Amino acid sequence: NRFAITSQSGGGLITLALPLDYKQERQYVLTVTASDGTRFDTVQVFINVTDANTHRPVFQSSHYTVSVSEDKPIGTSIVTISATDEDTGENARITYILDDNIPQFRIDPDTG
């Protein structure tokens, strides 16, 4: 079992006995019994496993080179930069940021 339970200050302390893997199991349902020797009660404990942010975003290309004519109007799309992330859910959400403060360029934070 992935979990262990010990009595701790009048309560039961549930601890991890084995590592969790979100991709294998997203929820565990444990049945815990409390007993005074003659009588008992049981309760179900639902443990939801959340995905760790284990992967970094990776750009589809190691570099991008673009030529643009100086007479292009403001707002002209120059290039779409794209990255992917192998995580799931919120951990796979990528935000794009220009590190250089060059006023002639901007990037859409959601689409690149």
Rosetta constraint file for C-alpha pairs under 8 A:
AtomPair CA 1 CA 17 HARMONIC 7.15 0.50
AtomPair CA 1 CA 18 HARMONIC 7.47 0.50
AtomPair CA 2 CA 16 HARMONIC 5.97 0.50
AtomPair CA 2 CA 17 HARMONIC 4.88 0.50
AtomPair CA 2 CA 18 HARMONIC 4.62 0.50
AtomPair CA 2 CA 19 HARMONIC 7.05 0.50
AtomPair CA 2 CA 20 HARMONIC 7.59 0.50
AtomPair CA 3 CA 14 HARMONIC 6.52 0.50
AtomPair CA 3 CA 15 HARMONIC 5.59 0.50
AtomPair CA 3 CA 16 HARMONIC 4.63 0.50
AtomPair CA 3 CA 17 HARMONIC 4.79 0.50
AtomPair CA 3 CA 18 HARMONIC 6.89 0.50
AtomPair CA 4 CA 14 HARMONIC 5.59 0.50
AtomPair CA 4 CA 15 HARMONIC 5.28 0.50
AtomPair CA 4 CA 16 HARMONIC 6.28 0.50
AtomPair CA 4 CA 17 HARMONIC 5.80 0.50
AtomPair CA 5 CA 12 HARMONIC 6.13 0.50
AtomPair CA 5 CA 13 HARMONIC 5.33 0.50
AtomPair CA 5 CA 14 HARMONIC 4.41 0.50
AtomPair CA 5 CA 15 HARMONIC 6.28 0.50
AtomPair CA 6 CA 12 HARMONIC 5.51 0.50
AtomPair CA 6 CA 13 HARMONIC 5.22 0.50
AtomPair CA 6 CA 14 HARMONIC 6.72 0.50
AtomPair CA 7 CA 11 HARMONIC 5.65 0.50
AtomPair CA 7 CA 12 HARMONIC 4.57 0.50
AtomPair CA 7 CA 13 HARMONIC 6.09 0.50
AtomPair CA 8 CA 12 HARMONIC 5.64 0.50
AtomPair CA 8 CA 13 HARMONIC 5.91 0.50
AtomPair CA 20 CA 25 HARMONIC 7.74 0.50
AtomPair CA 20 CA 49 HARMONIC 7.52 0.50
AtomPair CA 21 CA 25 HARMONIC 6.24 0.50
AtomPair CA 21 CA 26 HARMONIC 7.76 0.50
AtomPair CA 21 CA 49 HARMONIC 7.83 0.50
AtomPair CA 22 CA 26 HARMONIC 5.20 0.50
AtomPair CA 22 CA 49 HARMONIC 5.87 0.50
AtomPair CA 22 CA 50 HARMONIC 6.29 0.50
AtomPair CA 22 CA 51 HARMONIC 5.43 0.50
AtomPair CA 22 CA 52 HARMONIC 7.92 0.50
AtomPair CA 23 CA 51 HARMONIC 7.88 0.50
AtomPair CA 25 CA 49 HARMONIC 7.44 0.50
AtomPair CA 26 CA 48 HARMONIC 5.96 0.50
AtomPair CA 26 CA 49 HARMONIC 4.92 0.50
AtomPair CA 26 CA 50 HARMONIC 7.08 0.50
AtomPair CA 27 CA 46 HARMONIC 6.99 0.50
AtomPair CA 27 CA 47 HARMONIC 5.59 0.50
AtomPair CA 27 CA 48 HARMONIC 4.52 0.50
AtomPair CA 27 CA 49 HARMONIC 5.75 0.50
AtomPair CA 28 CA 46 HARMONIC 5.90 0.50
AtomPair CA 28 CA 47 HARMONIC 5.10 0.50
AtomPair CA 28 CA 48 HARMONIC 6.58 0.50
AtomPair CA 28 CA 49 HARMONIC 7.98 0.50
AtomPair CA 29 CA 44 HARMONIC 6.55 0.50
AtomPair CA 29 CA 45 HARMONIC 5.69 0.50
AtomPair CA 29 CA 46 HARMONIC 4.67 0.50
AtomPair CA 29 CA 47 HARMONIC 6.31 0.50
AtomPair CA 30 CA 44 HARMONIC 5.54 0.50
AtomPair CA 30 CA 45 HARMONIC 4.99 0.50
AtomPair CA 30 CA 46 HARMONIC 6.44 0.50
AtomPair CA 30 CA 47 HARMONIC 7.83 0.50
AtomPair CA 31 CA 42 HARMONIC 6.67 0.50
AtomPair CA 31 CA 43 HARMONIC 5.73 0.50
AtomPair CA 31 CA 44 HARMONIC 4.51 0.50
AtomPair CA 31 CA 45 HARMONIC 6.24 0.50
AtomPair CA 32 CA 42 HARMONIC 5.49 0.50
AtomPair CA 32 CA 43 HARMONIC 5.40 0.50
AtomPair CA 32 CA 44 HARMONIC 6.24 0.50
AtomPair CA 32 CA 45 HARMONIC 7.26 0.50
AtomPair CA 33 CA 40 HARMONIC 6.66 0.50
AtomPair CA 33 CA 41 HARMONIC 5.65 0.50
AtomPair CA 33 CA 42 HARMONIC 4.28 0.50
AtomPair CA 33 CA 43 HARMONIC 6.58 0.50
AtomPair CA 34 CA 40 HARMONIC 5.40 0.50
AtomPair CA 34 CA 41 HARMONIC 5.37 0.50
AtomPair CA 34 CA 42 HARMONIC 6.26 0.50
AtomPair CA 35 CA 39 HARMONIC 5.68 0.50
AtomPair CA 35 CA 40 HARMONIC 4.16 0.50
AtomPair CA 35 CA 41 HARMONIC 6.65 0.50
AtomPair CA 36 CA 40 HARMONIC 6.52 0.50
AtomPair CA 51 CA 87 HARMONIC 7.80 0.50
AtomPair CA 51 CA 88 HARMONIC 7.19 0.50
AtomPair CA 51 CA 91 HARMONIC 7.67 0.50
AtomPair CA 52 CA 87 HARMONIC 8.00 0.50
AtomPair CA 52 CA 91 HARMONIC 7.50 0.50
AtomPair CA 53 CA 87 HARMONIC 6.38 0.50
AtomPair CA 53 CA 91 HARMONIC 5.44 0.50
AtomPair CA 53 CA 92 HARMONIC 7.99 0.50
AtomPair CA 54 CA 87 HARMONIC 6.76 0.50
AtomPair CA 55 CA 85 HARMONIC 6.39 0.50
AtomPair CA 55 CA 86 HARMONIC 5.97 0.50
AtomPair CA 55 CA 87 HARMONIC 5.87 0.50
AtomPair CA 56 CA 85 HARMONIC 6.13 0.50
AtomPair CA 56 CA 86 HARMONIC 7.76 0.50
AtomPair CA 57 CA 83 HARMONIC 6.03 0.50
AtomPair CA 57 CA 84 HARMONIC 5.43 0.50
AtomPair CA 57 CA 85 HARMONIC 4.49 0.50
AtomPair CA 57 CA 86 HARMONIC 7.64 0.50
AtomPair CA 57 CA 92 HARMONIC 7.97 0.50
AtomPair CA 57 CA 94 HARMONIC 7.12 0.50
AtomPair CA 58 CA 83 HARMONIC 5.13 0.50
AtomPair CA 58 CA 84 HARMONIC 5.43 0.50
AtomPair CA 58 CA 85 HARMONIC 6.37 0.50
AtomPair CA 59 CA 81 HARMONIC 7.60 0.50
AtomPair CA 59 CA 82 HARMONIC 5.80 0.50
AtomPair CA 59 CA 83 HARMONIC 3.95 0.50
AtomPair CA 59 CA 84 HARMONIC 6.48 0.50
AtomPair CA 60 CA 82 HARMONIC 5.98 0.50
AtomPair CA 60 CA 83 HARMONIC 5.56 0.50
AtomPair CA 60 CA 84 HARMONIC 7.35 0.50
AtomPair CA 64 CA 81 HARMONIC 7.98 0.50
AtomPair CA 66 CA 78 HARMONIC 7.40 0.50
AtomPair CA 66 CA 79 HARMONIC 7.17 0.50
AtomPair CA 68 CA 72 HARMONIC 7.44 0.50
AtomPair CA 68 CA 78 HARMONIC 7.05 0.50
AtomPair CA 72 CA 76 HARMONIC 6.52 0.50
AtomPair CA 80 CA 111 HARMONIC 7.88 0.50
AtomPair CA 80 CA 112 HARMONIC 5.69 0.50
AtomPair CA 81 CA 112 HARMONIC 5.03 0.50
AtomPair CA 82 CA 111 HARMONIC 7.58 0.50
AtomPair CA 82 CA 112 HARMONIC 6.03 0.50
AtomPair CA 83 CA 94 HARMONIC 7.61 0.50
AtomPair CA 84 CA 92 HARMONIC 7.77 0.50
AtomPair CA 84 CA 94 HARMONIC 7.64 0.50
AtomPair CA 85 CA 92 HARMONIC 5.19 0.50
AtomPair CA 85 CA 93 HARMONIC 7.57 0.50
AtomPair CA 85 CA 94 HARMONIC 7.45 0.50
AtomPair CA 86 CA 92 HARMONIC 6.52 0.50
AtomPair CA 87 CA 91 HARMONIC 5.63 0.50
AtomPair CA 87 CA 92 HARMONIC 4.74 0.50
AtomPair CA 88 CA 92 HARMONIC 5.01 0.50
AtomPair CA 89 CA 93 HARMONIC 7.15 0.50
AtomPair CA 94 CA 110 HARMONIC 6.90 0.50
AtomPair CA 95 CA 109 HARMONIC 5.09 0.50
AtomPair CA 95 CA 110 HARMONIC 5.45 0.50
AtomPair CA 95 CA 111 HARMONIC 7.88 0.50
AtomPair CA 95 CA 112 HARMONIC 7.84 0.50
AtomPair CA 96 CA 107 HARMONIC 6.97 0.50
AtomPair CA 96 CA 108 HARMONIC 6.82 0.50
AtomPair CA 96 CA 109 HARMONIC 4.39 0.50
AtomPair CA 96 CA 110 HARMONIC 6.38 0.50
AtomPair CA 96 CA 111 HARMONIC 7.45 0.50
AtomPair CA 96 CA 112 HARMONIC 5.64 0.50
AtomPair CA 97 CA 107 HARMONIC 6.79 0.50
AtomPair CA 97 CA 109 HARMONIC 6.10 0.50
AtomPair CA 98 CA 106 HARMONIC 7.08 0.50
AtomPair CA 98 CA 107 HARMONIC 6.61 0.50
AtomPair CA 107 CA 112 HARMONIC 5.86 0.50
AtomPair CA 108 CA 112 HARMONIC 5.09 0.50
